Amino acid sequence: LARVDPGVPRFVKITDAAHVRLPVVPALYACSRATVWRHVKAGLIPAPIKFSERVTAWNVGVLRKHLMGAH
C-alpha cells in the first residue's frame, strides 16, 4: 500500500497562491516522481517554479486548473 504524502489532504484547503513540493505532485497525478519529471519535460504536467538551487515547487492554482482540464 503506497503512502500518501500528508500535504495531499491539505491541497484541497490551501489557497491558489500557495506552492507544493514534489512529494505532493505524484499523488495528485497518480504516478511516480520520475514520471512527474518526464511529464513536465513533455509538457503534460505544468512546470514547477525554481525558487533556489534546492527548492522547486508547483503553484497550487496552476495545478488545480490543470487537474480540472483547463490547460
Backbone as CSV, one residue per row, in Angstrom:
resi,resn,N_x,N_y,N_z,CA_x,CA_y,CA_z,C_x,C_y,C_z
1,LEU,0.850,-1.179,0.000,0.000,0.000,0.000,0.895,1.241,0.000
2,ALA,0.689,2.117,-0.951,1.503,3.321,-1.073,1.141,4.337,0.004
3,ARG,2.150,5.011,0.489,1.946,6.051,1.493,1.619,7.355,0.791
4,VAL,0.570,8.035,1.210,0.175,9.320,0.619,0.844,10.431,1.409
5,ASP,1.442,11.367,0.699,2.095,12.495,1.355,1.072,13.264,2.184
6,PRO,1.436,13.683,3.397,0.497,14.423,4.246,0.042,15.745,3.643
7,GLY,0.771,16.250,2.661,0.389,17.505,2.020,-0.807,17.381,1.097
8,VAL,-1.126,16.175,0.682,-2.233,15.987,-0.269,-3.583,16.385,0.325
9,PRO,-3.955,15.924,1.521,-5.248,16.365,2.072,-5.323,17.889,2.249
10,ARG,-4.212,18.518,2.568,-4.179,19.975,2.720,-4.348,20.682,1.386
11,PHE,-4.015,20.006,0.274,-4.098,20.608,-1.059,-5.481,21.193,-1.315
12,VAL,-6.502,20.541,-0.826,-7.884,20.985,-1.024,-8.155,22.296,-0.289
13,LYS,-7.485,22.502,0.831,-7.778,23.644,1.690,-6.898,24.872,1.449
14,ILE,-5.717,24.698,0.869,-4.807,25.839,0.736,-5.188,26.714,-0.463
15,THR,-4.722,27.951,-0.434,-5.087,28.912,-1.474,-4.373,28.630,-2.788
16,ASP,-4.903,29.179,-3.865,-4.289,29.025,-5.185,-2.906,29.658,-5.254
17,ALA,-2.628,30.609,-4.394,-1.327,31.287,-4.404,-0.233,30.462,-3.723
18,ALA,-0.611,29.421,-3.000,0.366,28.590,-2.290,1.149,27.720,-3.277
19,HIS,2.185,27.103,-2.770,3.011,26.195,-3.570,3.171,24.871,-2.838
20,VAL,3.310,23.788,-3.606,3.547,22.463,-3.033,4.833,21.901,-3.626
21,ARG,5.483,21.056,-2.847,6.740,20.454,-3.262,6.482,19.121,-3.963
22,LEU,7.532,18.527,-4.477,7.453,17.306,-5.272,6.667,16.159,-4.638
23,PRO,6.786,15.852,-3.360,6.056,14.687,-2.832,4.538,14.744,-3.035
24,VAL,3.966,15.920,-3.164,2.523,16.054,-3.343,2.107,15.762,-4.791
25,VAL,2.914,16.163,-5.742,2.536,16.093,-7.166,2.314,14.659,-7.664
26,PRO,3.176,13.687,-7.366,2.890,12.315,-7.823,1.572,11.775,-7.291
27,ALA,1.207,12.151,-6.079,-0.064,11.691,-5.518,-1.242,12.309,-6.265
28,LEU,-1.114,13.561,-6.686,-2.194,14.230,-7.424,-2.395,13.621,-8.808
29,TYR,-1.292,13.214,-9.430,-1.350,12.685,-10.795,-1.258,11.161,-10.854
30,ALA,-1.222,10.502,-9.700,-1.166,9.038,-9.613,-0.034,8.464,-10.459
31,CYS,1.174,8.965,-10.191,2.345,8.476,-10.909,3.564,8.568,-9.999
32,SER,4.695,8.110,-10.485,5.929,8.172,-9.706,6.593,9.543,-9.846
33,ARG,7.591,9.792,-9.007,8.348,11.040,-9.098,9.035,11.153,-10.454
34,ALA,9.605,10.046,-10.913,10.282,10.054,-12.212,9.305,10.390,-13.332
35,THR,8.099,9.851,-13.245,7.088,10.135,-14.263,6.659,11.595,-14.213
36,VAL,6.590,12.173,-13.023,6.271,13.603,-12.918,7.263,14.393,-13.755
37,TRP,8.561,14.127,-13.566,9.579,14.890,-14.312,9.512,14.616,-15.805
38,ARG,9.222,13.372,-16.197,9.059,13.070,-17.636,7.875,13.842,-18.215
39,HIS,6.780,13.893,-17.464,5.588,14.608,-17.930,5.804,16.117,-17.958
40,VAL,6.558,16.642,-17.010,6.891,18.073,-17.038,7.687,18.368,-18.308
41,LYS,8.692,17.544,-18.577,9.535,17.740,-19.765,8.708,17.661,-21.051
42,ALA,7.708,16.782,-21.078,6.854,16.606,-22.257,5.720,17.624,-22.320
43,GLY,5.578,18.455,-21.275,4.507,19.448,-21.260,3.160,18.903,-20.831
44,LEU,3.145,17.717,-20.235,1.890,17.096,-19.810,1.487,17.492,-18.392
45,ILE,2.446,17.952,-17.606,2.213,18.473,-16.253,2.866,19.852,-16.226
46,PRO,2.218,20.847,-15.621,2.817,22.189,-15.557,4.204,22.158,-14.915
47,ALA,5.063,23.007,-15.396,6.415,23.096,-14.860,6.405,23.772,-13.489
48,PRO,7.292,23.346,-12.618,7.396,23.980,-11.306,8.188,25.281,-11.403
49,ILE,8.213,25.999,-10.298,8.998,27.225,-10.183,10.235,26.890,-9.365
50,LYS,11.387,27.297,-9.849,12.633,27.056,-9.117,12.921,28.283,-8.267
51,PHE,12.744,28.151,-6.961,12.941,29.258,-6.042,14.410,29.450,-5.683
52,SER,15.151,28.355,-5.665,16.585,28.420,-5.377,17.224,27.146,-5.920
53,GLU,18.496,26.991,-5.682,19.218,25.807,-6.168,18.577,24.501,-5.707
54,ARG,18.040,24.488,-4.489,17.496,23.250,-3.941,16.001,23.287,-3.655
55,VAL,15.322,24.348,-4.050,13.889,24.465,-3.763,13.107,24.673,-5.053
56,THR,12.292,23.685,-5.376,11.424,23.724,-6.548,10.012,23.388,-6.077
57,ALA,9.013,24.152,-6.541,7.635,23.911,-6.101,6.651,24.275,-7.199
58,TRP,5.476,23.693,-7.111,4.409,23.946,-8.074,3.383,24.879,-7.464
59,ASN,2.862,25.789,-8.261,1.801,26.682,-7.821,0.499,25.889,-7.737
60,VAL,-0.187,25.991,-6.630,-1.418,25.236,-6.389,-2.508,25.615,-7.400
61,GLY,-2.674,26.901,-7.678,-3.687,27.340,-8.629,-3.461,26.773,-10.019
62,VAL,-2.213,26.745,-10.455,-1.874,26.198,-11.771,-2.174,24.701,-11.806
63,LEU,-1.797,23.987,-10.757,-2.089,22.542,-10.708,-3.584,22.280,-10.693
64,ARG,-4.332,23.061,-9.916,-5.788,22.862,-9.867,-6.423,23.050,-11.234
65,LYS,-6.045,24.111,-11.928,-6.589,24.352,-13.272,-6.249,23.207,-14.207
66,HIS,-5.008,22.736,-14.137,-4.584,21.642,-15.000,-5.358,20.361,-14.680
67,LEU,-5.512,20.062,-13.398,-6.235,18.865,-12.998,-7.717,18.930,-13.381
68,MET,-8.266,20.133,-13.449,-9.675,20.299,-13.826,-9.848,20.288,-15.348
69,GLY,-8.741,20.234,-16.072,-8.810,20.154,-17.524,-8.766,21.502,-18.215
70,ALA,-8.505,22.568,-17.486,-8.419,23.901,-18.090,-6.961,24.249,-18.339
71,HIS,-6.346,23.576,-19.284,-4.913,23.752,-19.561,-4.713,25.076,-20.224
